[in-house]
Amino acid sequence: MAGHSNGLFLPLSPVVKTRITLKMTLACLAGFGSSALSAPLDVSASKEERIKVHHAERPEIQNFPHAGFLEQPRRLTTRQNLAPIGRQPRWGGFNRGNGEGAGFGPVGRYGVAPWAEDWSYLRNQSHRDDLFDPLKFIALNNERTIWLSLSERTRLRNWYNDYPMLGTIPHPGSGRFVTRNMFGADLHLGEHWRIFGQLVNGTAAGWNGYSYGSTYRKRLDLHQAFIEYKQTIGTAKTGLMFGRQQFLDAPSYVLYDREPPNIQITWNGPRAYAILPHIRFDLYDFVATNIAPRAMFHDTQDWNTRLYGFNTTVDVPAFHLGQQRIQSYLDLFWIGFHLGGKTGSVPTLSSTAIKSVTGATNRNNLGFRWYGTAQQLEYALGVLWQQGNFTPYGTTARRQVSAYSVNTTVGYRRSDLLFKPFFGVQTDVYSGGNETRQKGTVGTYSAPFAPQNPYLDYTGYIGAANLINLSPILVGSYGKVSLRVKAPILWRQTTQASVYSITSAYNFPKFHSHFVGVAPNGLLTWAVNRHWNWTHVVAWFAASHDLKNAGAKSGLYYQSSLSFAF
């Protein structure tokens, strides 16, 4: 009962009533009865007796949630995610874990997408318990039905690279420092309408630095701006969002929000959703935001990059595996995208060099992800098939695309032990094609929209293409500190395709082996308080003998991020 966040009322038998009355009397005599229970007993025989049991406080470590339902430092109940402890709207069966099952990204006290937070409970001013609460609900009319919620996200990040991108970037010993600020305002116009806007700017500096492009240095611009209409129809919470917005309704290893640089990915267009107690639907059609302009407030649409699709998630009825009661979600999705120019290029491999053939590609991603948790067991299984076509610029030739990925995680958790350890294994397979051919089917998997950085490799040296990964996982936490350690062992899926970074193929034509290397890494997180979060990443990429002979280098990677949110 201590794990519930809102009051839970329990009818009591006469025997239990007598016992509790005696315990309350003794507790009061000892001087602590008033803190043990929040409501007095009704000893009248004509009324049903009730006791209100308080929730357990939401762990501070969860204030800044991470993507991926698994491997969280602590498990959270549905009630702990709801106001006033959590900040999630009531999404029925999709409030478990970090709430990303609802399709709007993970939410703790604060969300990856600020507009996914629910601050309406602050309409009652007695619920305020934080310095910034007056800024989270600013009433604009006497009825308090029109209100404004302000948000701010600041991140200071620095990192060091021994040999960036396996030594292919000629800046050894590079150190960089970047800052990002995002300022948001969420205007609620009654029950059905809202307007959300967010500004962003970013700065970058350092020594022996490189690639200070528009994803790092950005003058103040419009990051998000959309209008939303919401309506409850029966048991379904429906909505239509139109404008520039974050989109996080996909497995985080398929696409995410481009977290490592300063400027995240946003999209322009319509999104419609319907969330029922145990099933939800999402339909969308977007054009990417073009952040290349350097002048203030000059971002436009990138018509060469489109994202569209239909997703649904089912809250699967709980079932038992031995003594484990498993609660799970089943995602079914069709995610389509169109790419043109450099991001849509296909590499060709020869004995002397790897070159890119630019063109336009269309890919439809059909797949599922089934993932769940129990008291001690956690698992995830995802399968995705990409099909479509690629047309090189300057030609009418069209090559078919057929690629796939398989992603699994399985682990064992002991929440009853001191450090709440989680032991698991992650496996991933991303298909590769035959890049020695300039005709025929393109078989290399493509993940162009910034999958979650830590999923494979914190360094970003290795990307989700032509890859087999086997990684043991260890997660533990104590108080406000958590530690996650992974040791990915990496192979190429086929030697007929390149080794890939998170953005493109490496030029290692003399590398002919499968084994790529090992990338042990650790993430230490200190949740200083509900507003501040400090993380440290240490990783070592140990390239294989054959990869080093082909020109790659091993090296150390370190990163520190200090984040603030309200």
Number of C-alpha atoms within 10 A of each C-alpha: 10 10 16 20 24 19 14 14 11 12 11 14 11 11 9 11 17 13 12 15 16 11 13 19 13 13 16 13 10 9 10 12 16 12 10 12 15 13 12 14 16 14 13 8 8 7 8 13 18 17 18 15 20 17 18 17 13 22 20 19 24 24 24 24 21 20 22 20 24 21 25 21 25 23 21 22 18 23 22 26 27 23 21 21 18 27 23 29 19 18 20 18 23 27 23 24 25 30 29 26 29 29 22 20 27 25 29 27 26 25 25 21 16 25 24 20 21 22 20 19 14 19 17 10 11 8 12 16 11 9 8 13 17 15 14 21 25 17 18 14 9 7 10 15 15 18 20 21 23 22 18 16 18 19 19 17 22 18 19 21 23 20 21 23 22 25 18 15 12 13 17 17 16 19 20 18 19 20 21 21 18 22 18 20 20 22 21 21 16 12 12 12 16 20 19 22 20 22 18 23 22 22 18 21 16 14 12 12 18 15 10 15 13 18 20 22 21 24 18 17 20 20 25 21 20 18 18 18 16 17 14 14 10 8 11 18 18 19 18 18 19 18 20 25 27 22 21 19 22 23 22 19 20 19 18 22 22 17 13 17 19 25 22 18 22 22 23 24 18 20 21 18 21 21 23 21 15 16 21 24 19 21 17 19 17 24 21 20 22 18 23 14 14 15 11 12 16 14 16 14 16 16 14 16 22 21 21 18 18 19 21 23 24 20 20 17 11 12 12 10 9 7 9 13 15 21 19 24 24 20 22 19 22 19 20 19 20 21 20 21 15 13 19 22 21 23 23 19 20 14 10 10 12 19 16 14 17 19 19 22 25 21 23 21 21 19 19 21 20 18 23 21 24 20 16 16 19 23 22 21 17 20 17 21 18 23 20 20 18 24 21 20 14 8 8 8 10 16 17 17 21 20 23 22 24 18 18 18 20 21 20 19 24 15 17 10 9 11 18 17 22 24 18 20 18 21 18 21 22 25 24 26 22 20 22 14 14 15 12 11 20 23 22 27 25 25 15 17 18 21 22 22 19 17 14 26 21 24 28 17 19 24 24 29 29 28 27 24 21 19 21 18 20 20 23 24 22 15 12 16 18 21 20 20 20 25 23 23 18 22 21 25 22 20 18 20 26 29 28 20 17 22 17 20 21 20 20 21 17 15 20 16 15 19 20 24 20 20 25 19 22 21 19 19 22 20 22 15 14 19 17 17 21 19 18 18 21 19 22 20 24 20 20 20 14 17 23 18 13 15 15 23 20 20 20 18 21 19 20 19 18 17 19 17 19 21
